[in-house]
């Protein structure tokens, strides 16, 4: 009796879930509203055309496990110059010639399909869709604009992600499986070189480097005046209180002027240092077109020159301390020589 009761309860739960799914399918079909699950990716990956083809192959193989009645795969590629190429058929995308000077900005792939899930009481097709957007993260001014126009928080998070995977579903199991495929595919993608890591290091530690450079330049000014101050302090002419006050006044004013002048110099130099860091660019995340390849070479050449400029500024600020100290010693030697 107990076994029959448990079996009846189990069957009741199964029928309840099937009935709920059928109701959801009918309701969403009428209202055009489905549940949504979103996965955001903030990594540093490189996307090439073959990667997109591989992802589509994985999704297609997964759908072969189900009875899919209708299926539509579309892809849209946003290029520079406000040029957008949209393909309603996957074969059109495969046959496209990408020998163009335009660079790739974003790529969006949509899979829309209706499937009849196995082991269900009803046979009503359930509509699901998977959307994957690949694109550059927003710039700070674009983020500020979205905040000003009152964009939703989740929209802002999506816009900042390098990749977004979004599933609209009726059956949660299908959504989880599709997102798992996208996640595994993303994890095995190649990293986008080392250029971005160096840029991030300079941006992250730019304040520390700038402060160190400013300190070296200010010290250089004080070191320049130090031998002169030492000569005045050790001067044998200090015999009276008036001469003592006179030399102290010269020393204090000399230190003040040296600090003021070289603080201004360091401030000017550090602003140039910041502007140089801000000019650094990250490598493009796409390798679709000839323009993407040319853009990569252009950015690498530009960044190489900017990094060389940054390191030269740091080295010059360090060497200037020693050079000005030597100049101060030379001035001290000349003053002592004149007094003889």
C-alpha positions in Angstrom: 0.0 0.0 0.0 2.8 2.4 0.9 4.7 1.6 -2.3 1.7 2.3 -4.4 1.2 5.6 -2.6 4.8 6.7 -3.2 4.5 5.7 -6.9 1.3 7.7 -7.2 2.9 10.7 -5.6 5.9 10.4 -8.0 3.7 10.2 -11.0 1.6 13.2 -9.8 4.8 15.3 -9.4 5.9 14.3 -12.9 2.5 15.1 -14.4 2.5 18.4 -12.5 5.9 19.4 -14.0 4.8 18.4 -17.5 1.6 20.3 -17.2 3.5 23.3 -15.9 5.9 23.2 -18.8 3.0 22.9 -21.2 1.3 25.9 -19.6 4.5 27.9 -19.8 5.0 27.0 -23.4 1.4 28.1 -24.3 1.7 31.3 -22.2 5.0 32.3 -23.6 3.9 31.5 -27.1 0.9 33.9 -26.6 2.8 36.6 -24.7 6.2 36.3 -26.3 7.8 36.3 -22.9 10.2 33.6 -21.6 12.6 33.1 -18.7 16.1 34.4 -19.2 19.5 33.4 -17.9 22.6 35.5 -18.6 26.3 34.8 -18.2 28.9 37.6 -18.4 32.6 37.2 -19.3 35.2 39.7 -18.4 38.3 37.9 -19.6 41.0 38.8 -22.2 40.3 36.4 -25.0 41.1 36.6 -28.7 38.3 35.7 -31.2 39.0 34.5 -34.7 36.6 33.4 -37.4 37.2 29.7 -36.8 36.3 30.1 -33.1 32.8 31.2 -34.1 32.4 28.3 -36.5 33.5 25.9 -33.7 30.9 27.3 -31.3 28.2 26.9 -33.9 29.2 23.3 -34.5 29.0 22.6 -30.7 25.6 24.1 -30.5 24.4 22.1 -33.5 25.7 18.8 -32.2 23.9 19.5 -28.9 20.6 20.2 -30.6 20.9 16.9 -32.5 20.0 15.2 -29.2 16.6 16.7 -29.2 13.7 16.8 -31.6 14.0 20.3 -33.1 11.2 21.3 -35.4 12.3 24.8 -36.4 15.8 26.3 -36.2 17.3 29.6 -37.4 20.9 30.7 -36.9 21.8 34.3 -37.7 24.9 36.4 -37.2 25.6 40.1 -37.3 29.1 41.6 -37.6 29.6 45.3 -36.7 32.5 46.8 -38.5 34.2 50.2 -38.3 32.7 53.0 -40.3 29.2 52.2 -39.1 29.1 49.2 -41.4 27.0 46.2 -40.2 26.9 42.9 -42.0 24.0 40.6 -41.0 23.5 37.1 -42.2 20.2 35.3 -41.8 21.7 32.1 -43.1 24.9 30.5 -41.7 26.2 29.4 -45.1 26.2 33.1 -46.1 28.5 33.9 -43.2 30.8 31.0 -44.1 31.1 32.2 -47.8 31.8 35.8 -46.9 35.1 37.2 -48.0 36.7 39.2 -45.2 39.5 40.8 -47.2 38.5 44.3 -46.1 40.3 47.1 -44.5 37.5 47.6 -41.9 38.1 46.5 -38.3 35.6 44.3 -36.3 33.9 45.9 -33.4 31.3 43.4 -32.2 29.9 40.0 -33.3 26.4 38.8 -32.3 25.2 35.2 -33.0 21.6 34.2 -32.4 20.2 30.6 -32.3 16.4 30.4 -32.3 14.8 27.0 -32.3 11.7 25.1 -31.3 12.1 21.7 -29.7 9.9 18.9 -28.4 11.4 17.6 -25.2 11.5 13.8 -24.8 9.5 11.9 -22.0 6.9 14.6 -21.8 3.1 14.2 -21.8 2.6 17.1 -24.2 4.1 17.4 -27.7 3.9 21.2 -28.0 7.2 22.7 -29.4 9.0 24.9 -26.9 10.7 28.0 -28.2 14.2 28.6 -26.9 16.9 31.1 -28.1 20.6 31.5 -27.4 22.4 34.8 -28.0 26.1 35.3 -27.8 27.6 38.8 -28.1 31.3 39.3 -28.5 32.6 42.8 -28.3 34.9 45.4 -26.8 34.3 46.7 -23.3 32.8 50.1 -23.0 35.1 53.1 -22.7 34.8 55.3 -19.5 32.9 58.1 -21.3 30.4 55.5 -22.7 29.8 54.1 -19.2 29.2 57.6 -17.9 26.8 58.3 -20.7 24.8 55.1 -19.9 24.6 56.1 -16.3 23.4 59.6 -17.2 20.6 58.3 -19.5 19.4 56.0 -16.7 20.3 52.5 -18.0 19.5 49.5 -15.9 22.2 48.1 -13.7 22.2 44.7 -15.6 22.4 46.5 -18.9 25.5 48.4 -17.7 27.1 45.2 -16.6 26.4 43.5 -19.9 27.8 46.5 -21.9 31.1 46.3 -19.9 31.6 42.6 -20.4 33.9 41.3 -23.2 31.3 38.6 -24.0 27.7 38.0 -23.0 25.7 34.7 -23.3 22.0 35.0 -22.9 19.4 32.2 -23.1 15.6 32.7 -23.3 14.0 29.4 -22.3 11.0 27.4 -21.2 12.9 24.4 -19.9 15.7 25.2 -17.5 17.7 22.1 -18.3 18.2 23.2 -21.9 19.3 26.6 -20.8 21.9 25.2 -18.4 23.3 22.8 -21.0 23.6 25.6 -23.7 25.4 28.0 -21.3 27.7 25.2 -20.2 28.7 24.6 -23.9 29.4 28.4 -24.3 31.3 28.5 -21.1 33.6 25.6 -22.0 34.1 27.1 -25.4 35.1 30.5 -24.0 37.6 28.9 -21.4 39.7 27.2 -24.1 40.0 30.3 -26.3 43.5 31.8 -26.6 44.5 34.7 -24.4 44.8 38.1 -26.2 48.6 38.3 -26.1 50.7 40.1 -23.4 50.3 43.7 -24.6 47.2 44.2 -22.4 48.9 42.8 -19.3 51.8 45.3 -19.7 49.3 48.2 -20.3 47.3 47.1 -17.2 50.5 47.1 -15.1 51.4 50.6 -16.2 47.8 51.8 -15.6 47.6 50.1 -12.2 51.0 51.3 -10.9 51.1 54.5 -12.9 50.5 56.6 -9.7 53.3 54.9 -7.9 55.7 55.4 -10.8 54.6 59.0 -11.2 55.2 59.8 -7.5 58.6 58.1 -7.7 59.5 60.2 -10.7 58.4 63.4 -9.0 60.4 62.6 -5.8 63.5 62.0 -7.9 63.1 65.3 -9.7 62.6 67.3 -6.5 65.5 65.5 -4.9 67.6 66.5 -7.9 66.9 70.1 -7.2 67.7 69.9 -3.6 70.9 67.9 -4.3 71.9 70.6 -6.7 71.7 73.2 -4.0 73.2 71.0 -1.3 76.9 71.6 -2.1 76.3 75.4 -2.2 74.5 75.3 1.2 77.3 73.2 2.6 79.9 75.7 1.3 78.0 78.6 2.9 77.6 76.7 6.3 81.4 75.8 6.3 82.4 79.3 5.2 85.2 80.7 7.4 83.7 84.2 7.0 80.9 83.5 9.5 82.3 85.4 12.4 79.4 87.7 13.5 75.7 87.2 14.2 74.8 89.3 11.1 76.8 87.2 8.8 75.3 84.1 10.4 71.8 85.4 9.8 72.7 86.5 6.3 74.0 83.0 5.3 71.0 81.3 6.9 68.6 83.6 5.0 70.4 82.6 1.7 70.3 78.9 2.5 66.6 78.9 3.5 65.6 80.9 0.4 67.8 78.7 -1.8 66.1 75.5 -0.5 62.7 77.1 -0.9 63.4 78.2 -4.5 65.0 74.9 -5.4 62.0 73.0 -4.0 59.5 75.3 -5.7 61.1 75.3 -9.1 61.7 71.5 -9.3 58.2 70.8 -7.9 56.8 72.7 -10.8 59.1 70.8 -13.2 58.1 67.4 -11.7 54.4 68.3 -11.9 54.8 69.2 -15.6 56.8 66.0 -16.2 54.3 63.8 -14.4 51.4 65.2 -16.4 53.2 64.2 -19.6 53.8 60.8 -18.0 50.1 60.4 -17.4 49.2 61.5 -20.9 51.6 58.9 -22.3 50.0 56.1 -20.2 46.5 57.2 -21.4 47.7 56.8 -25.0 48.4 53.1 -24.6 45.9 50.9 -26.5 44.8 47.3 -25.9 45.2 44.8 -28.7 42.1 44.2 -30.8 40.1 41.2 -29.7 39.1 40.1 -33.2 41.0 38.6 -36.1 38.3 38.5 -38.7 39.4 41.0 -41.4 42.6 42.2 -43.0 41.9 45.5 -41.2 42.0 43.7 -37.8 45.5 42.4 -38.7 46.7 45.8 -39.8 45.2 47.4 -36.7 47.1 44.9 -34.5 50.4 45.7 -36.1 49.7 49.5 -35.8 48.8 49.2 -32.1 51.8 47.1 -31.3 54.1 49.6 -33.0 52.5 52.5 -31.3 52.5 50.9 -27.8 56.2 49.9 -28.2 57.1 53.5 -28.8 55.0 54.8 -25.9 56.4 52.2 -23.4 59.9 53.2 -24.5 59.0 56.8 -23.9 57.7 56.0 -20.4 60.8 54.1 -19.4 63.0 56.8 -20.7 61.2 59.4 -18.6 61.7 57.2 -15.5 65.4 56.7 -16.3 66.0 60.4 -17.0 64.3 61.4 -13.7 66.6 59.0 -11.9 69.8 60.0 -13.7 69.0 63.7 -13.3 69.5 63.3 -9.5 73.1 62.0 -10.0 73.9 64.5 -12.7 72.7 67.5 -10.7 74.5 66.3 -7.7 77.7 66.2 -9.7 76.9 69.7 -11.0 76.4 70.9 -7.4 79.8 69.5 -6.5 81.4 71.2 -9.4 79.9 74.5 -8.3 81.2 73.9 -4.8 84.7 73.2 -6.2 84.6 76.4 -8.2 83.5 78.5 -5.2 86.3 77.0 -3.1 88.8 77.6 -5.9 87.7 81.3 -6.2 88.1 81.9 -2.4 91.7 80.7 -2.5 
